[in-house]
């Protein structure tokens, strides 16, 4: 069933890029025809004035213009690299002569990038199908961060789990609470690990944790003494030394802070949290708590720990995290929007994930939050290589 589903998605991808490719060709032709026909009509009018022939040419030009606009609208709809805000901008200015040609060239360029990337990805999947790069000795347990749950239809990890499974991985989810404390979430993770081991007989798990999930995972290993059941822990953008954003938020009057946290608890209680405690969970992300936590729960011998960080280039790198980025930069240092590089460093630090573009890589980009491909960083390939390396190391 899983294989059939993957084949269906691959077939859908091929149909998508073929349609996009056809639209790209037709859009290019329509641009040339529009420019040539427009120039020819202007020359005829200047040379002979306006007669029946020129009127017919003008009508033909308008027909080409309408076709060009129609193709550009559909290109915007099909090109996934063009986000909603950019689509609105293109549709708002596509009626201006000259500007619409420039916009069409921009959209065509993004479409070509998407076609090339998708074709490369399909060929790569075909080559890798038999290699099972991510078939690790121990199954993977993906542990989410604060403020989210492991929903079935809106996966916290985006397209990443499907890509790992496609390459042979066995993937499980932590299913801890969105606003649970480190201690309560640790207990949930402990039960999940025991369940996985009972079902698979594998003996251990490899944990990949994002954001606060890394603290939950460290607690379950050292605080709940599960070091003999965890082979590796990979933390991604985890605030091991806290985030000064919490100190900034705590400057609010305490009654206001607690009232907002109660609203959060009520909302996430309806979404499935049994014991939400936003006030306590959020303060556990502070530098003060991190110092206490790190002293109380040192790394367990026998478990391989590694960590990664990412970095935004500026506040404009992410619409969701622009304000937290600017605040944290003022208080501390550049970050992924929520966590600085120094805070994310832990044990075997594997480096900072960014790209050569102005955008950089945000906190959400590391879990494929927007399901978007970026130049200079392939989030799916990052996780495939991460798991492939765990396999090579015998985990």
C-alpha positions in Angstrom: 0.0 0.0 0.0 2.8 2.4 0.9 4.6 1.6 -2.4 1.4 2.2 -4.4 1.0 5.5 -2.6 4.5 6.5 -3.4 4.0 5.5 -7.0 0.8 7.6 -7.2 2.6 10.6 -5.8 5.5 10.2 -8.2 3.1 9.9 -11.1 1.3 13.0 -9.9 4.7 14.9 -9.7 5.5 13.8 -13.3 2.1 15.1 -14.5 2.6 18.3 -12.6 6.0 19.1 -14.2 4.7 18.2 -17.6 1.9 20.6 -17.3 4.2 23.2 -16.0 6.7 22.5 -18.8 3.9 22.9 -21.4 2.8 26.2 -19.9 6.4 27.5 -19.8 6.7 26.8 -23.5 3.4 28.4 -24.4 4.1 31.4 -22.1 7.5 32.0 -23.9 5.8 31.8 -27.3 3.0 34.1 -26.2 5.6 36.7 -25.0 7.4 36.6 -28.3 4.2 36.9 -30.3 3.0 39.7 -28.1 6.2 41.7 -28.5 6.4 41.1 -32.3 2.8 41.6 -32.9 2.8 44.8 -30.8 5.8 46.2 -32.7 4.3 45.3 -36.1 0.9 46.9 -35.2 2.7 50.2 -34.1 4.7 50.2 -37.3 1.6 49.7 -39.5 -0.3 52.4 -37.7 2.6 54.9 -38.1 3.1 54.0 -41.7 -0.5 53.6 -43.0 -2.8 55.0 -40.3 -5.8 53.1 -38.9 -7.7 51.1 -41.5 -9.5 47.8 -41.6 -6.2 45.9 -41.8 -4.8 47.7 -38.8 -8.0 47.2 -36.8 -7.8 43.4 -37.6 -4.1 43.4 -36.4 -5.1 45.3 -33.2 -7.8 42.7 -32.5 -5.2 39.9 -33.1 -2.9 41.7 -30.7 -5.6 41.8 -28.1 -6.2 38.1 -28.6 -2.5 37.4 -28.0 -2.6 39.7 -25.0 -5.5 37.8 -23.5 -3.8 34.5 -24.1 -0.7 35.7 -22.5 -2.6 36.9 -19.4 -4.4 33.6 -19.2 -1.2 31.6 -19.3 0.5 33.8 -16.7 -2.5 33.3 -14.3 -2.2 29.5 -14.7 1.5 29.5 -14.3 1.1 31.3 -11.0 -1.4 28.7 -9.9 0.8 25.7 -10.8 4.2 27.0 -9.8 4.7 25.9 -6.2 7.8 28.0 -5.8 5.6 31.1 -6.1 4.1 31.6 -2.7 0.7 33.1 -2.1 2.0 36.7 -1.4 4.0 36.7 -4.6 1.1 35.3 -6.6 -1.0 38.2 -5.4 1.7 40.7 -6.3 2.0 39.2 -9.8 -1.8 39.2 -10.4 -1.9 42.8 -9.1 0.6 44.2 -11.6 0.3 41.8 -14.5 -2.1 44.3 -16.3 0.7 46.9 -16.6 2.3 46.8 -20.1 6.1 46.1 -19.8 5.8 45.2 -16.2 3.8 42.1 -17.1 6.6 40.8 -19.4 9.1 41.2 -16.5 6.8 39.4 -14.2 6.3 36.6 -16.7 10.1 36.2 -17.0 10.3 35.9 -13.2 7.6 33.3 -13.0 9.0 31.4 -15.9 12.4 31.3 -14.1 10.8 29.9 -10.9 8.9 27.3 -13.0 12.1 26.1 -14.7 13.8 25.8 -11.3 10.9 23.7 -10.0 10.9 21.5 -13.1 14.7 20.9 -13.0 14.5 20.1 -9.2 11.6 17.8 -9.5 13.1 15.8 -12.4 16.4 15.5 -10.5 14.5 14.3 -7.4 12.5 11.7 -9.4 15.7 10.4 -11.0 17.5 10.3 -7.6 14.6 8.3 -6.1 14.7 5.8 -8.9 18.4 5.3 -8.4 18.1 5.0 -4.6 15.0 2.7 -4.5 17.0 -0.5 -4.0 19.7 0.9 -1.8 17.5 1.6 1.3 19.9 4.4 2.5 17.8 5.1 5.6 17.3 1.5 6.8 18.9 1.9 10.2 19.6 -0.7 12.8 17.2 1.0 15.2 14.0 2.8 14.2 13.6 6.5 14.2 11.6 8.4 16.8 10.7 12.0 15.6 10.1 14.3 18.5 8.4 17.6 17.8 8.8 21.0 19.5 6.6 23.2 21.6 3.3 24.5 20.4 2.6 21.7 18.0 1.2 18.1 18.1 1.7 15.1 15.8 -1.4 15.5 13.8 -2.2 12.9 11.1 -3.2 15.3 8.3 -0.9 18.2 9.2 2.5 16.6 9.8 4.8 18.6 12.0 7.7 17.3 9.9 6.2 18.1 6.5 7.5 15.9 3.7 10.4 14.5 5.7 8.9 11.3 7.1 7.7 10.1 3.7 11.1 10.7 2.2 12.8 8.7 5.0 10.3 5.8 4.7 10.8 5.9 0.9 14.5 5.3 1.5 13.9 2.4 4.0 13.5 4.1 7.4 11.1 2.9 10.1 9.6 6.1 11.5 7.6 6.7 14.7 6.3 9.9 16.3 6.7 11.0 19.9 3.1 12.2 20.3 4.0 14.2 23.3 1.9 17.3 24.2 2.2 20.6 22.5 2.5 22.5 25.8 3.5 19.8 28.2 6.3 20.3 30.6 9.7 18.6 30.0 8.8 16.1 32.8 5.3 15.2 31.6 6.4 15.0 28.0 9.4 12.9 29.0 7.0 10.3 30.6 5.0 10.2 27.3 8.2 9.6 25.3 9.3 6.9 27.7 6.1 5.0 27.2 6.4 5.5 23.4 9.9 4.2 23.4 8.8 1.1 25.4 5.9 0.6 23.0 8.2 0.8 19.9 10.7 -1.7 21.5 7.8 -4.1 22.3 6.4 -3.9 18.8 9.7 -4.2 16.9 12.0 -6.1 19.3 14.8 -3.7 18.2 16.1 -3.0 21.7 16.8 0.8 21.1 15.6 3.8 19.1 17.3 6.7 17.3 15.7 10.0 18.4 15.6 13.0 16.1 14.3 16.0 18.0 13.5 19.5 17.0 13.4 22.6 19.3 12.1 21.9 22.8 11.7 18.2 21.8 15.5 18.0 22.3 15.0 18.9 26.0 12.2 16.4 26.3 14.4 13.7 24.8 17.4 14.5 27.0 15.2 14.3 30.1 13.8 10.9 29.1 17.3 9.6 28.6 19.0 11.0 31.7 16.1 11.9 34.0 14.0 8.7 33.4 17.0 6.5 32.9 16.3 5.3 29.4 19.9 5.4 28.3 19.9 1.7 27.6 16.9 2.1 25.3 18.2 5.1 23.2 21.1 4.6 20.8 21.4 8.2 19.5 19.9 11.6 20.0 20.1 14.2 17.2 18.9 17.6 18.3 18.0 20.3 15.7 17.6 24.0 16.8 17.2 22.9 20.4 17.6 25.7 23.0 20.1 23.7 25.2 21.1 27.0 26.8 17.7 28.6 26.6 16.4 31.5 24.7 16.5 35.1 25.9 13.1 35.6 24.2 11.6 34.0 27.2 13.3 36.6 29.5 11.9 39.3 27.2 8.3 37.9 27.5 8.6 37.6 31.2 9.0 41.4 31.4 5.2 41.4 30.9 3.2 41.7 34.1 2.9 38.2 35.6 -0.9 38.2 35.6 -0.9 39.1 31.9 1.6 36.3 31.1 -0.4 33.8 33.1 -3.7 34.8 31.5 -2.3 34.3 28.0 -0.9 30.9 29.0 -4.3 29.9 30.4 -5.9 30.7 27.0 -3.2 28.6 25.3 -3.9 25.8 27.7 -7.6 25.9 27.0 -7.1 25.9 23.2 -4.6 23.1 23.1 -6.7 21.1 25.6 -9.3 21.0 23.0 -6.7 19.8 20.4 -5.7 16.9 22.6 -3.3 18.0 25.3 -4.3 16.2 28.6 -2.1 18.3 30.9 -1.1 21.5 29.1 0.9 23.9 31.2 2.0 26.7 28.8 3.4 28.9 31.7 5.7 26.2 33.0 6.6 24.8 29.6 7.5 28.2 28.2 9.7 29.2 31.3 11.5 25.9 30.8 13.0 27.5 27.6 14.7 30.3 29.6 18.5 30.5 30.1 18.0 30.2 33.9 16.1 26.9 33.6 18.6 25.6 31.0 21.5 26.1 33.4 19.7 24.1 36.1 18.6 21.4 33.6 22.1 20.9 32.1 23.5 20.4 35.6 20.8 18.0 36.7 20.7 15.9 33.5 24.1 15.5 32.0 24.6 13.3 28.9 24.4 9.6 29.5 27.4 7.4 28.6 26.7 5.0 25.8 24.3 7.4 23.9 25.6 9.2 20.9 24.6 12.9 21.0 24.8 15.3 18.0 23.3 18.7 17.3 22.6 21.0 14.4 21.7 24.7 14.2 20.3 26.9 11.4 20.6 30.6 10.8 18.4 33.2 9.2 20.2 35.9 7.2 17.9 38.7 8.4 14.5 39.4 9.8 13.1 39.3 6.3 14.0 35.7 5.9 10.8 34.5 7.5 7.4 36.2 7.7 6.5 34.2 10.8 9.7 34.8 12.7 10.7 38.3 11.6 9.8 40.0 14.9 11.3 37.3 17.2 14.5 37.4 15.1 14.9 41.1 15.5 14.2 41.0 19.3 16.6 38.1 19.8 19.3 39.8 17.7 19.0 42.9 19.9 19.1 40.9 23.1 21.6 38.2 22.2 22.8 37.3 18.6 21.5 36.3 15.2 19.4 33.2 15.2 17.0 30.9 13.4 14.2 33.2 14.6 13.9 31.5 18.0 17.2 29.9 19.0 20.8 31.2 18.6 23.6 29.0 17.3 25.4 29.0 20.7 22.3 27.8 22.4 21.7 25.0 19.8 25.3 23.7 20.2 25.4 20.4 22.1 27.8 17.5 22.4 29.0 16.7 18.8 28.0 19.9 17.1 27.7 19.2 13.4 27.5 22.8 12.2 25.2 25.6 11.1 22.7 25.0 8.3 22.3 28.0 6.1 22.6 28.8 2.4 24.3 31.3 0.2 21.1 33.3 -0.4 19.9 36.3 1.5 17.1 34.2 3.0 18.9 31.8 5.2 17.2 28.9 7.0 14.7 29.5 9.8 13.6 27.5 12.7 10.5 26.3 10.8 12.5 25.6 7.6 14.4 22.8 9.4 11.1 20.8 9.7 9.8 21.6 6.2 7.1 23.8 7.8 6.1 25.5 4.6 6.7 22.5 2.3 8.8 24.7 0.2 12.1 24.1 -1.7 14.9 26.7 -1.3 17.9 27.3 -3.5 21.0 26.2 -1.7 19.2 24.0 0.9 17.3 20.8 0.3 15.6 19.9 3.7 14.6 16.4 2.5 18.2 15.6 1.4 19.5 16.9 4.7 17.5 14.3 6.6 18.3 11.5 4.2 22.0 12.1 4.7 21.6 12.5 8.4 19.9 9.1 8.7 22.2 7.5 6.2 25.1 8.6 8.4 23.5 7.0 11.4 23.2 3.8 9.4 26.9 3.9 8.4 27.8 4.3 12.1 25.9 1.2 13.0 22.9 2.8 14.6 
